[in-house]
């Protein structure tokens, strides 16, 4: 499968924070969830991909080309949504189109107004009068209307109600029906990624915990619920992290398939993305 984005040993040193040799690949036709706690390095990675800050090491290839050497040409093929609005509050939706068609060679005004109509966004109101959800929809409409191959999203659904979030997720799923496209989706709303992500890249304290298909990830981890005495019998090499509670312990386990046989008489549940993140970040370690 051909990659639309390839990152190798990416490093950025801020002194107090270091992004440490992060590597991952995003194949065409896929959505990758970029996850981690606040301050983990997700936004730093996005800024490095977009060449907004200078890297200290490693390489970034987009469409098989170096992101620095080919910066202007590559940005024609990238749609970006950073935060709730990329535009000045005093602009109107119609004025956004006039600006964007001077930036992107492939700007499609008809497609842009089609999205405005679909999102029920007024053409004659200033952006400062828009709700948060309306501002994000406007940014998405603009990002999609120059027909990018790669869509990069930094917390696009944060703070939105479930109905608006689902509407936006449907747009993203439509976008990748063309299997020449891909999405890198930074989010802390794990339920959104449970619905649409094909791959998960998990960043913690500037380092890569894993980058793999969501299916493989969910197949790999399990949760054992047991008493304190039973907990002492679990092989430490099988434990990612654990949490104690009034009933005993919850333990995130590696190699779920193998360990279902190893701990066949114990209760082992499937783990979801939120479980996996919480045990890695907040779970106790041996």
C-alpha positions in Angstrom: 0.0 0.0 0.0 1.4 3.4 -1.0 2.0 5.9 1.7 0.8 9.5 1.4 2.8 10.6 4.4 6.1 9.1 5.7 7.8 10.4 8.9 11.2 9.0 10.0 13.0 9.7 13.2 11.4 13.2 13.5 13.0 15.3 16.3 12.3 18.7 17.7 14.1 20.0 20.8 12.5 22.9 22.7 14.8 22.4 25.7 12.0 21.8 28.2 10.3 19.4 25.7 11.7 17.1 23.1 9.9 15.3 20.3 12.1 12.2 20.2 12.7 10.3 16.9 9.0 9.7 15.9 8.4 7.5 12.9 5.1 6.5 11.2 3.5 6.1 7.8 0.0 7.1 6.7 -1.2 5.0 3.7 -3.5 6.3 0.9 -7.2 5.8 1.5 -6.9 5.8 5.3 -7.6 7.9 8.3 -5.0 8.0 11.0 -5.8 9.2 14.5 -3.0 11.0 16.2 -3.6 10.7 20.0 -1.9 11.6 23.3 -2.4 13.8 26.3 -2.2 17.6 26.0 1.5 18.5 25.6 2.4 15.1 24.2 3.7 16.5 20.9 0.8 16.1 18.5 0.6 19.8 17.5 4.4 19.9 17.2 4.2 17.0 14.7 1.5 18.8 12.7 3.5 22.0 12.6 6.6 20.2 11.5 4.7 18.4 8.7 3.4 21.8 7.5 6.9 23.3 7.7 5.6 25.9 10.2 8.5 25.2 12.6 12.0 23.9 11.9 12.8 20.3 12.7 16.0 19.3 14.5 16.3 15.9 12.9 14.6 13.2 10.8 12.6 13.5 7.5 9.1 14.1 6.3 7.9 13.0 2.9 4.5 14.0 1.5 3.4 12.3 -1.7 6.9 10.9 -1.8 8.5 14.4 -1.8 10.6 16.1 1.0 8.3 18.6 2.8 10.9 21.4 2.9 12.4 21.2 -0.6 8.9 21.0 -2.2 7.0 23.2 0.3 4.9 25.5 -2.0 3.9 22.7 -4.4 3.0 20.3 -1.6 0.7 22.8 0.1 -1.5 22.8 -3.0 -2.3 19.2 -2.1 -2.9 19.7 1.7 -6.1 20.8 3.4 -5.6 22.1 6.9 -8.0 22.7 9.8 -6.1 24.1 12.9 -8.5 25.0 15.7 -12.0 26.3 15.1 -11.3 29.1 12.6 -8.4 29.8 10.2 -9.9 33.2 9.1 -10.2 36.7 10.5 -13.4 37.4 12.4 -14.5 40.4 10.3 -14.6 38.3 7.1 -17.7 36.9 5.6 -18.0 33.5 4.0 -18.1 35.0 0.5 -14.9 36.9 1.2 -13.1 33.8 2.3 -13.7 32.4 -1.2 -12.2 35.5 -2.9 -9.0 35.1 -0.7 -8.6 31.4 -1.2 -8.9 31.4 -5.0 -5.9 33.7 -5.0 -3.9 31.1 -2.9 -4.9 27.8 -4.5 -4.7 27.0 -8.2 -7.4 24.3 -7.8 -9.8 26.4 -5.7 -13.3 25.3 -6.7 -15.8 28.1 -5.8 -18.8 26.0 -6.8 -17.7 23.2 -4.4 -17.1 25.7 -1.6 -20.6 27.2 -1.9 -22.0 23.6 -2.1 -20.4 23.0 1.3 -21.7 26.3 2.7 -25.2 25.2 1.7 -24.7 21.7 3.1 -23.5 23.1 6.4 -26.2 25.8 6.4 -23.6 28.6 6.8 -24.8 32.1 6.0 -22.9 34.0 3.2 -23.6 37.5 4.5 -22.7 37.2 8.2 -19.3 38.0 9.7 -17.4 35.0 11.1 -17.3 36.6 14.5 -21.1 36.0 14.6 -20.7 32.3 14.0 -20.9 29.7 16.7 -17.9 27.4 17.3 -19.5 24.7 15.3 -20.1 27.0 12.4 -16.5 28.3 12.4 -15.2 24.7 12.3 -17.6 23.8 9.4 -16.4 26.9 7.5 -12.7 25.9 8.0 -13.5 22.4 6.8 -15.4 23.7 3.8 -12.4 25.8 2.8 -9.9 23.0 3.4 -11.9 20.7 1.1 -12.6 23.1 -1.7 -9.2 23.2 -3.2 -9.4 19.4 -3.6 -6.5 18.3 -1.4 -5.1 14.7 -1.3 -4.1 15.0 2.4 -6.3 16.5 5.0 -4.6 17.5 8.3 -6.9 18.2 11.3 -6.0 19.4 14.7 -8.8 18.8 17.2 -11.6 19.6 14.6 -14.4 18.2 16.7 -13.4 19.4 20.1 -16.2 21.1 22.0 -18.9 20.3 19.5 -22.2 18.6 20.3 -22.6 14.9 19.1 -24.9 15.8 16.2 -22.5 18.3 14.7 -19.6 15.9 15.4 -21.3 13.1 13.5 -22.1 15.3 10.6 -18.4 16.3 10.3 -17.2 12.7 10.7 -19.4 11.7 7.8 -17.7 14.4 5.7 -14.3 12.9 6.5 -15.5 9.4 5.6 -16.8 10.7 2.3 -13.4 12.4 1.6 -11.4 9.2 1.7 -13.8 7.2 -0.5 -11.3 8.4 -3.2 -8.5 6.0 -2.2 -5.9 8.5 -3.4 -6.6 10.6 -0.3 -5.8 10.4 3.4 -6.5 12.1 6.7 -4.3 12.8 9.7 -6.7 13.5 12.5 -5.3 14.8 15.9 -8.0 14.3 18.6 -8.5 13.5 22.2 -12.1 12.4 21.6 -11.4 8.7 21.3 -15.0 7.8 20.4 -14.6 9.8 17.2 -11.5 7.8 16.3 -13.2 4.6 17.3 -15.8 5.3 14.6 -13.6 6.4 11.7 -9.8 5.8 12.2 -8.0 3.0 10.3 -4.7 3.6 12.1 -3.7 5.0 15.5 -0.5 6.8 16.3 0.0 7.3 20.0 2.4 9.9 21.3 3.3 10.3 25.0 5.8 12.7 26.4 7.3 13.4 23.0 7.9 9.7 22.2 6.1 7.2 20.0 4.2 4.5 22.0 2.9 2.8 18.9 1.6 3.4 15.4 -0.5 0.6 14.0 -3.8 -0.3 12.5 -6.7 0.2 14.9 -7.8 -3.4 14.3 -4.3 -4.8 15.3 -4.2 -2.5 18.3 -7.6 -3.6 19.6 -6.6 -7.3 18.9 -3.4 -6.9 20.9 -4.6 -5.4 24.2 -6.9 -6.8 26.9 -8.0 -6.0 30.4 -7.8 -8.5 33.3 -10.0 -7.8 36.3 -8.8 -9.6 39.4 -8.2 -9.5 43.1 -5.0 -8.3 44.7 -3.8 -11.9 45.3 -4.4 -12.9 41.7 -2.6 -9.8 40.5 0.6 -11.0 42.1 0.4 -14.1 39.8 0.4 -12.2 36.6 3.7 -12.3 34.7 5.2 -8.8 34.8 6.2 -9.0 31.2 2.5 -9.2 30.2 1.5 -6.0 32.1 1.4 -2.6 30.4 -0.1 -0.8 33.4 -2.6 -1.4 36.2 -5.0 0.5 38.4 -6.1 -0.5 41.9 -9.7 0.0 43.0 -11.9 -1.1 45.9 -12.6 -4.4 44.2 -9.0 -5.3 43.4 -7.1 -4.5 40.2 -7.6 -3.7 36.5 -4.6 -4.7 34.4 -3.9 -3.8 30.8 -2.3 -6.9 29.2 -0.3 -7.4 26.0 -0.8 -10.2 23.6 -4.5 -10.7 24.4 -4.9 -13.8 22.2 -2.0 -15.7 23.8 -2.8 -14.6 27.3 -6.5 -15.7 27.1 -5.0 -19.2 27.1 -2.4 -18.4 29.7 -5.0 -16.9 32.1 -7.9 -19.0 30.9 -9.8 -19.0 34.2 -9.6 -15.2 34.7 -12.0 -12.5 33.4 -10.4 -10.7 30.5 -12.2 -8.0 28.6 -11.5 -6.2 25.4 -9.8 -2.8 25.7 -10.9 0.2 23.7 -8.7 3.1 22.6 -9.5 5.2 25.7 -8.6 2.3 28.0 -5.3 1.8 26.2 -4.4 5.5 26.5 -5.3 5.8 30.1 -3.4 2.7 31.2 -0.3 3.9 29.3 -0.5 7.4 30.7 -2.0 7.1 34.2 -1.7 3.4 35.0 0.8 2.2 37.6 3.9 0.4 36.3 5.8 -2.5 37.7 
